[in-house]
Amino acid sequence: MSACRAWVLSKGALGQLAPEYVLIRAARYLNVAPWELERADGKWVQWALFCEQLDRELEERAMRRARKRSQ
């Protein structure tokens, strides 16, 4: 558990990501129960994490544009 916490807090520089964390994070993004996602094809976990990252990047880009416009 502490290795997973270190990974999250260090943004991947330290520790190790627990598979349960990956599953729960993907389930949260897809709004399904983790045990249901666990039974599904593993590609859904990967797609959820990919889309979550893409959403985050798009939000950051939009925030940077908004800051530039307000200056």
Contacts in CASP RR format, 6 or more apart in sequence:
PFRMAT RR
TARGET T0000
AUTHOR 0000-0000-0000
METHOD contacts of the structure
MODEL  1
MSACRAWVLSKGALGQLAPEYVLIRAARYLNVAPWELERADGKWVQWALF
CEQLDRELEERAMRRARKRSQ
1 18 0 8 1.000
3 15 0 8 1.000
3 16 0 8 1.000
3 18 0 8 1.000
4 15 0 8 1.000
4 16 0 8 1.000
4 17 0 8 1.000
4 18 0 8 1.000
4 21 0 8 1.000
6 14 0 8 1.000
6 15 0 8 1.000
7 14 0 8 1.000
7 15 0 8 1.000
7 16 0 8 1.000
7 17 0 8 1.000
8 17 0 8 1.000
8 21 0 8 1.000
20 34 0 8 1.000
22 45 0 8 1.000
22 49 0 8 1.000
23 34 0 8 1.000
23 37 0 8 1.000
23 38 0 8 1.000
23 45 0 8 1.000
24 34 0 8 1.000
25 48 0 8 1.000
25 49 0 8 1.000
25 52 0 8 1.000
26 37 0 8 1.000
26 44 0 8 1.000
26 45 0 8 1.000
26 48 0 8 1.000
26 49 0 8 1.000
26 52 0 8 1.000
27 33 0 8 1.000
27 34 0 8 1.000
27 36 0 8 1.000
27 37 0 8 1.000
27 48 0 8 1.000
29 48 0 8 1.000
29 49 0 8 1.000
29 51 0 8 1.000
29 52 0 8 1.000
30 37 0 8 1.000
30 44 0 8 1.000
30 48 0 8 1.000
37 44 0 8 1.000
37 45 0 8 1.000
37 48 0 8 1.000
END
